Amino acid sequence: MNPKQMQAAMRRMGVSQEEMQDVEEVVIKTRSKEVVFKDAAVMKITMQGQVTYQIVGTPEERERRTAEASGEDGVPDEDIKLVVSQTGCTVGEAKKALEECDGALAEAILKIMTPK
């Protein structure tokens, strides 16, 4: 069956699909971890009134941080303290560097310690 016939058959069965544009990141959260797709291609498929999403990309698993371990802005207090202790910067500078580096401790420390 050629692709045009396949699409026509899918339409007759009530199946539609569309590629979602401008997807930056997809995060699947479980109780203990997060699965992150930074290079995701996402397809939205509607079949008989049910919508499903198909994600294609390279997953990266990371431990999920609980709300208690994070400050109000989502940056863990222990990470802020570590950056402050390693660099001698202020709490505000540490938070800003961690936010800019997506929580990567080593990158945040290097960012603060690198002369501008």
N, C-alpha and C positions, 0 to 999 in steps of 0.2 A: 504494500500500500504506500503510495507516495505521500509526502508531507501535507499537501493540500487536501487530499482525501481524508487523512488522519484528523486534521483540524476540523473539517466539515462533520465528520463522525462525532467528534468531541462536542461540537456545538449542538448537534441533534440530541445528544445525551445530557445537555445542560451543563457541560463542563467549560469553564473559561479560565484563562490564566493570563497573568500580567507580570512583567518583571518590574520590581520596585526599584526606582531610580534613587540615586544619591544616598545609598545606605552607607553609613560610616562604620558602624559597629553593631554586632548582635551579641547580647549577653543572656545566657540561660543560667538562672540562679537556682541552686538546690539548697538544702539546709546547710551543707558543709562546704560546698565549692561553687565556683562560677566557671562556666565554659564560655570563652570569649572568642568570637570570630571577628577579626579586624579587617579582613579582606573578603568579606561576605558578599555573595551574590544571592539575592532573595527573590523567590518566585511566589506570588500569591495565586493560589488555585481555589476556585469555587466550584463545588460539585454538589448538586442537589441541596443547595442552601447552606452547605457546610463550607467554611473557609479554612484552608490549611496553608501553611507557609513552608516552603522548601528552602533550606539554607545550604549553600555550597561554599566551602572555604576551608581554611586550615584552623582547627580549633586549638585553643590554648587553655589549659585548665589551671586554675589558681584557687587557693584557699579563700573562702568567703569570710570577710571580716564582719563581725557582729556590730550592731549599733552601739552597744555598750563600750566597745573598744575604740570607737571613733568619736571625734569631737563633733560639734554641731555641723561642721562643714564636710564631714565624711573623712577627714584626715585623722588617722589614729594618733592619739596623744603620745603613745610610746614612740612612734616614728618621729614626731616633732621633737620630743626630748632627746632622742638619739642624735638627730641632726644638730640641735643646739649644742649638745655636749661635744660633738666632734668638730664643730666649726667655730663655736663661740658667738654665733649670730643671735639675733633676737628671735622670739617665738614667731612673730609676724613674718620675718624673712624665711624662717624654716617652713612655715605653712605655705607661703607663696612658692617657694622652690619645689616643695613636694607636689603641689597642685600642678605646676608647670611640667613636672616630670612624671605625671600620672602615678605618683606614689613610689617611684623607684628611688630607694634610699641612696644608693651609691651615686646615681646620677644627680640627685639633689645636692648631695654633699660636694661633689665636684663642681657643680654650677655655682655654689656659694664661694668655694675656695679659689676658683679660677679668676685671676685678675681681669677686670673689664677694660 
